[in-house]
Amino acid sequence: MRFNIALLFLLSLPSLLGAAPTAETSVDSLARDYAGLSPATGATSIETSTAVPLKDVSPKSASPEPVVLQKKSSAQIAWAAYEKSIGIPLRSWAAAEVAPPKGGTVFYPFSGPDLVTVAQMFPEADRYILVAIQPAGPPVDLASMNPAELSLFRKKFSEEWAKFGILGFFRTLDLNENTASSTARLTSTPVMMAFAASLGFQVDAVTPLGMDNEQSDYAPIPSTQPKAWTSVRLELSKQGRNVLVDYICLDLSDDYLKTHQNEATWIKNCAKNPTLLKAASHLLPKPYFSVCRSALVNGTPLLVQDETGLEYKDLKSIGTLKLYGRFVEPHKLFDSTAQRELAAAYAENHQFTPLPFSFSYQKAADRRSLQVVRRSPPQ
């Protein structure tokens, strides 16, 4: 039933999108358009030295036909149903069991554009750092599309949001396919903008980022640079609170990080913050992800993960570990021998309280699992 409600919400979004914005429309209105929300009043336009007006993002086509905004608040009703069945239980569980700190940065490697989960697990962070291998892409200016292009974009958006509602994560195969498509144009940036608007944020600016080699950190870059829009920053605000979302396109494998010292240093610094691992496909235990794995094991003060993240022995080496839900074996997509020590620890625990929300690959209520580890203070 929960998945049906989530699917209802996600499917309703594209059919309720507002009129295609003009080049002068704010990025907030564009985000709300993606998310099927009515335009907000007093939205801030994308007019800064580093953020690029939408008219510079893509060429205009001739006379796009406007889409009439439906006056019924069906999208808001569906979002409320989604919140009731998934969002609110997740936030309530996180408030009690994770007790996320106020402010600060949260690190989310292998994230895809999944802003919604990390923002609900750590709702009061000042900055979210998402890392994925797919390029972010610029915001998609719907006003530049002809009717056929606009229809294709909305159809693809509908399909991917519906799929996320069913799975609870983005499949790498789909992300790669959408990023490579010159017609779909559905990259991570519009998805994150839609998530932000749905979570009640105003999107104030969208800016391309690049590595500053002198600082070993990512910083805004001109949109004319060759790699502009590979990584992006979303500047958000809500009720007087300002939030940054940095989506960094980066290969987290050893082959790349061992030959790119600035990026490796940046990963080590990010890993010193609270971290979320979700649907990480059992990649971190692999020998060729040792740099990222070591950074987390040696750095993170707080880690929330499902069974696809760090191995049990690494979790224990960090500090105090609590097991939630139930874990028996990996999903059939993965190596059946993965996380045997974790499965044994769950079997010995003899306590099973089902998680009240769907999370990652395991969907059945008696198979969902989460682990929370806090770093032990130095002796």
C-alpha positions as CSV (number, residue, x, y, z in Angstrom):
1,M,0.0,0.0,0.0
2,R,2.9,2.4,0.8
3,F,4.3,2.0,-2.6
4,N,0.9,2.6,-4.2
5,I,0.7,5.9,-2.4
6,A,4.2,6.9,-3.3
7,L,3.5,5.9,-6.9
8,L,0.4,8.0,-6.9
9,F,2.4,11.1,-5.8
10,L,5.2,10.6,-8.3
11,L,2.9,9.9,-11.2
12,S,0.8,13.0,-10.5
13,L,3.7,15.4,-10.6
14,P,4.3,15.6,-14.4
15,S,0.7,15.8,-15.3
16,L,0.3,18.8,-13.0
17,L,3.3,20.9,-14.1
18,G,2.6,24.5,-14.6
19,A,3.0,26.8,-17.6
20,A,6.4,26.6,-19.3
21,P,8.5,29.4,-17.8
22,T,10.1,32.1,-19.9
23,A,13.8,32.9,-19.8
24,E,13.2,35.5,-17.1
25,T,11.4,33.0,-14.8
26,S,13.2,32.2,-11.6
27,V,14.9,28.9,-10.9
28,D,12.5,28.5,-8.0
29,S,9.5,28.7,-10.4
30,L,11.2,26.2,-12.7
31,A,11.8,23.8,-9.8
32,R,8.1,24.1,-8.8
33,D,7.2,23.5,-12.4
34,Y,9.2,20.3,-12.4
35,A,7.5,19.3,-9.2
36,G,3.9,20.1,-10.2
37,L,3.5,22.9,-7.7
38,S,1.9,26.3,-8.3
39,P,4.3,29.2,-8.8
40,A,5.5,30.9,-5.6
41,T,5.2,34.7,-5.1
42,G,8.4,36.7,-4.5
43,A,10.7,34.1,-5.9
44,T,14.3,35.1,-6.3
45,S,15.6,35.2,-9.9
46,I,18.8,33.5,-10.9
47,E,20.9,36.7,-11.2
48,T,24.3,36.4,-9.6
49,S,27.8,36.6,-11.0
50,T,28.2,32.8,-10.8
51,A,24.7,31.6,-11.5
52,V,23.7,31.7,-15.2
53,P,20.3,33.0,-16.4
54,L,18.3,30.2,-18.0
55,K,18.4,31.9,-21.4
56,D,22.1,31.0,-21.5
57,V,21.5,27.4,-20.7
58,S,20.0,26.2,-24.0
59,P,18.8,27.8,-27.3
60,K,15.2,28.8,-27.7
61,S,13.0,27.1,-30.1
62,A,10.0,28.7,-31.9
63,S,6.8,29.5,-30.0
64,P,6.4,26.7,-27.4
65,E,2.8,26.1,-26.5
66,P,2.0,26.9,-22.9
67,V,0.6,24.2,-20.6
68,V,-2.4,25.4,-18.6
69,L,-1.9,24.9,-14.9
70,Q,-4.6,22.8,-13.3
71,K,-6.2,24.6,-10.3
72,K,-6.8,21.6,-8.2
73,S,-4.1,20.9,-5.6
74,S,-3.9,17.1,-6.5
75,A,-0.1,17.2,-6.4
76,Q,-0.1,18.7,-2.9
77,I,-2.7,16.1,-1.8
78,A,-0.6,13.3,-3.2
79,W,2.6,14.7,-1.5
80,A,0.7,14.8,1.8
81,A,-0.2,11.1,1.4
82,Y,3.5,10.3,0.5
83,E,4.6,12.2,3.6
84,K,2.2,10.4,5.8
85,S,3.3,6.9,4.7
86,I,7.0,7.4,4.1
87,G,8.4,10.8,4.8
88,I,7.0,11.3,8.3
89,P,7.9,7.8,9.6
90,L,11.4,8.2,8.2
91,R,11.9,11.6,9.9
92,S,10.4,10.4,13.1
93,W,12.6,7.3,13.2
94,A,15.7,9.4,12.4
95,A,14.9,12.0,15.1
96,A,14.7,9.2,17.7
97,E,17.4,6.8,16.6
98,V,19.9,8.9,14.6
99,A,19.4,12.1,16.5
100,P,21.0,14.1,13.7
101,P,23.0,17.1,14.7
102,K,21.7,20.6,13.9
103,G,23.7,22.4,11.2
104,G,26.9,21.2,9.7
105,T,27.5,19.1,6.6
106,V,26.2,15.6,5.6
107,F,28.1,13.5,3.1
108,Y,26.2,11.1,0.8
109,P,28.5,9.1,-1.6
110,F,27.0,6.9,-4.3
111,S,23.9,9.1,-4.0
112,G,22.6,9.8,-7.5
113,P,20.2,12.8,-7.3
114,D,18.6,11.4,-4.1
115,L,18.3,14.7,-2.2
116,V,15.0,13.7,-0.7
117,T,16.3,10.8,1.5
118,V,19.3,12.6,3.0
119,A,17.3,15.8,3.6
120,Q,14.7,13.8,5.6
121,M,17.3,11.7,7.4
122,F,19.3,14.8,8.4
123,P,16.6,17.6,8.2
124,E,18.6,20.4,9.9
125,A,21.9,20.2,8.1
126,D,23.3,23.3,6.5
127,R,24.9,21.5,3.6
128,Y,24.4,18.3,1.8
129,I,27.2,16.9,-0.4
130,L,26.0,14.3,-2.9
131,V,28.6,12.4,-5.0
132,A,27.7,10.4,-8.1
133,I,29.5,9.4,-11.3
134,Q,26.8,10.9,-13.6
135,P,27.2,14.6,-14.8
136,A,24.7,16.9,-13.2
137,G,23.7,18.9,-16.3
138,P,22.1,22.4,-16.4
139,P,18.6,23.2,-15.4
140,V,16.2,22.3,-18.3
141,D,14.5,25.5,-19.6
142,L,11.1,24.2,-20.6
143,A,10.4,27.5,-22.4
144,S,13.1,26.6,-24.9
145,M,11.3,23.4,-26.0
146,N,8.9,22.9,-28.8
147,P,5.7,20.9,-28.0
148,A,7.2,17.6,-29.0
149,E,10.4,18.1,-26.9
150,L,8.3,19.3,-23.9
151,S,6.0,16.2,-24.1
152,L,9.0,13.9,-24.3
153,F,10.7,15.6,-21.3
154,R,7.5,15.3,-19.2
155,K,7.0,11.7,-20.1
156,K,10.5,10.8,-19.2
157,F,10.3,12.7,-16.0
158,S,7.0,10.9,-15.1
159,E,8.6,7.5,-15.8
160,E,11.7,8.1,-13.7
161,W,9.9,9.6,-10.7
162,A,7.4,6.8,-10.8
163,K,10.2,4.3,-10.8
164,F,11.9,6.1,-7.9
165,G,8.6,5.9,-6.0
166,I,8.5,2.1,-6.4
167,L,12.2,1.4,-5.8
168,G,13.2,4.1,-3.4
169,F,16.5,4.8,-5.2
170,F,17.8,5.5,-8.7
171,R,19.1,2.7,-10.8
172,T,22.6,3.4,-12.2
173,L,21.5,2.0,-15.6
174,D,18.7,4.5,-15.8
175,L,20.8,7.4,-14.7
176,N,23.5,6.6,-17.3
177,E,20.9,6.3,-20.0
178,N,19.2,9.5,-19.2
179,T,22.4,11.5,-18.9
180,A,23.6,10.2,-22.3
181,S,20.3,11.0,-24.0
182,S,20.2,14.2,-26.1
183,T,16.4,14.0,-26.2
184,A,15.4,13.1,-22.6
185,R,17.6,15.8,-21.1
186,L,16.7,14.4,-17.7
187,T,19.9,14.7,-15.7
188,S,20.3,15.0,-11.9
189,T,19.8,18.8,-11.7
190,P,16.1,19.0,-12.5
191,V,15.4,16.0,-10.3
192,M,17.1,17.6,-7.3
193,M,15.4,20.9,-8.0
194,A,12.0,19.1,-8.0
195,F,12.9,17.3,-4.8
196,A,13.9,20.6,-3.1
197,A,10.6,22.2,-4.1
198,S,8.6,19.3,-2.9
199,L,10.4,19.4,0.5
200,G,9.3,23.0,0.9
201,F,12.5,24.8,-0.1
202,Q,12.8,27.8,-2.3
203,V,15.5,27.3,-5.0
204,D,17.4,30.6,-5.1
205,A,20.2,29.7,-7.5
206,V,21.8,26.9,-9.4
207,T,25.5,27.2,-10.1
208,P,28.1,25.1,-11.9
209,L,31.1,23.9,-9.8
210,G,34.6,22.8,-10.5
211,M,37.6,21.7,-8.5
212,D,39.8,24.5,-7.2
213,N,43.2,22.8,-7.2
214,E,44.7,25.4,-4.8
215,Q,42.1,24.8,-2.2
216,S,41.4,21.1,-2.9
217,D,37.7,22.0,-2.9
218,Y,34.9,22.6,-5.3
219,A,33.9,26.2,-6.1
220,P,31.7,28.1,-8.5
221,I,33.0,28.3,-12.1
222,P,31.9,30.3,-15.2
223,S,29.3,28.4,-17.2
224,T,31.5,28.8,-20.3
225,Q,34.2,26.4,-19.0
226,P,34.4,23.1,-20.8
227,K,33.3,21.1,-17.8
228,A,30.6,23.5,-16.6
229,W,27.5,21.9,-15.3
230,T,29.3,18.6,-14.6
231,S,28.9,19.4,-10.9
232,V,26.4,21.9,-9.5
233,R,25.4,23.8,-6.4
234,L,21.8,24.4,-5.4
235,E,21.3,27.3,-3.0
236,L,18.1,26.7,-1.0
237,S,16.2,28.6,1.6
238,K,13.2,27.8,3.9
239,Q,11.8,29.8,6.8
240,G,15.0,31.9,7.2
241,R,17.3,29.0,6.9
242,N,19.9,28.8,4.1
243,V,21.0,25.4,2.8
244,L,23.6,24.4,0.2
245,V,23.3,21.2,-1.9
246,D,26.5,20.3,-3.7
247,Y,26.2,17.5,-6.3
248,I,29.7,16.4,-7.3
249,C,30.3,14.3,-10.4
250,L,33.2,12.1,-9.3
251,D,34.6,8.6,-9.9
252,L,35.1,7.2,-6.4
253,S,37.2,4.2,-7.5
254,D,40.9,3.8,-6.5
255,D,41.9,4.1,-10.2
256,Y,40.7,7.7,-10.3
257,L,41.4,8.9,-6.7
258,K,44.9,7.5,-6.5
259,T,45.8,9.6,-9.6
260,H,43.9,12.7,-8.6
261,Q,45.2,13.9,-5.2
262,N,43.1,17.0,-4.9
263,E,39.9,14.9,-5.3
264,A,41.2,12.3,-2.9
265,T,41.9,15.0,-0.3
266,W,38.5,16.4,-0.8
267,I,36.9,12.9,-0.2
268,K,38.9,12.5,3.1
269,N,37.6,15.9,4.2
270,C,34.0,15.1,3.3
271,A,34.2,11.8,5.2
272,K,34.9,13.7,8.4
273,N,31.2,14.6,8.5
274,P,28.1,12.5,9.3
275,T,27.5,10.2,6.3
276,L,24.6,8.4,4.7
277,L,25.0,5.2,2.6
278,K,22.0,3.9,0.8
279,A,21.7,1.4,-2.1
280,A,25.5,1.6,-2.5
281,S,25.4,-1.7,-4.4
282,H,28.0,-3.3,-2.1
283,L,30.8,-1.3,-3.8
284,L,32.7,0.0,-0.8
285,P,33.9,-3.5,0.4
286,K,35.5,-4.1,-3.1
287,P,39.3,-3.8,-3.2
288,Y,39.1,-1.0,-5.7
289,F,37.2,1.4,-3.4
290,S,39.8,1.4,-0.6
291,V,40.5,5.1,-0.7
292,C,36.8,6.1,-0.1
293,R,36.3,3.2,2.3
294,S,39.3,4.1,4.4
295,A,38.3,7.8,4.5
296,L,34.9,6.8,6.0
297,V,36.3,4.2,8.5
298,N,38.9,6.6,9.7
299,G,36.9,9.8,9.5
300,T,33.1,9.8,9.9
301,P,31.7,10.6,13.3
302,L,28.3,9.2,12.5
303,L,27.2,6.7,9.8
304,V,23.7,5.6,8.8
305,Q,23.6,2.9,6.2
306,D,21.8,-0.1,4.8
307,E,23.4,-3.5,4.3
308,T,24.9,-2.4,0.9
309,G,27.5,-0.1,2.6
310,L,30.5,-0.9,4.8
311,E,31.1,-4.4,6.0
312,Y,30.3,-5.4,9.6
313,K,33.9,-5.5,10.6
314,D,34.5,-1.9,9.4
315,L,31.3,-0.7,11.2
316,K,32.6,-2.3,14.4
317,S,36.0,-0.6,14.0
318,I,34.4,2.8,13.9
319,G,32.6,2.6,17.2
320,T,29.3,1.9,18.9
321,L,27.0,0.1,16.5
322,K,23.2,-0.4,16.6
323,L,21.3,-2.7,14.3
324,Y,17.8,-1.9,13.1
325,G,15.3,-4.1,11.3
326,R,16.4,-7.5,10.1
327,F,19.0,-8.7,7.7
328,V,19.3,-12.3,6.5
329,E,21.1,-12.2,3.1
330,P,21.9,-9.7,0.3
331,H,19.4,-9.0,-2.4
332,K,19.5,-11.5,-5.3
333,L,21.2,-8.8,-7.4
334,F,24.4,-9.2,-5.4
335,D,26.9,-11.7,-4.3
336,S,25.2,-14.1,-1.9
337,T,28.3,-14.3,0.3
338,A,28.3,-10.5,1.0
339,Q,27.9,-9.3,4.6
340,R,27.9,-12.8,6.2
341,E,29.2,-11.3,9.4
342,L,26.4,-8.7,9.5
343,A,23.8,-11.5,8.9
344,A,25.3,-13.4,11.8
345,A,25.2,-10.3,14.1
346,Y,21.5,-9.9,13.3
347,A,20.8,-13.5,14.0
348,E,22.6,-13.2,17.4
349,N,20.7,-10.0,18.2
350,H,17.4,-11.8,18.5
351,Q,15.5,-8.5,18.4
352,F,13.5,-7.6,15.4
353,T,11.5,-4.4,15.1
354,P,10.4,-3.8,11.5
355,L,11.4,-0.4,10.1
356,P,8.3,1.6,9.5
357,F,9.3,2.8,6.1
358,S,10.7,1.3,2.9
359,F,14.5,1.7,2.3
360,S,16.8,0.5,-0.4
361,Y,16.8,-2.9,-2.2
362,Q,15.0,-5.0,0.5
363,K,11.3,-4.1,0.4
364,A,9.5,-6.6,2.6
365,A,8.9,-5.3,6.1
366,D,10.8,-8.3,7.6
367,R,13.9,-7.7,5.5
368,R,14.6,-4.0,5.7
369,S,17.7,-3.1,7.7
370,L,19.6,-0.1,8.8
371,Q,22.8,0.3,10.8
372,V,23.8,3.3,12.8
373,V,27.4,3.6,14.1
374,R,28.9,6.4,16.2
375,R,32.6,6.9,16.5
376,S,34.0,6.0,19.9
377,P,35.9,8.8,21.6
378,P,39.7,8.4,21.5
379,Q,41.2,6.6,24.4
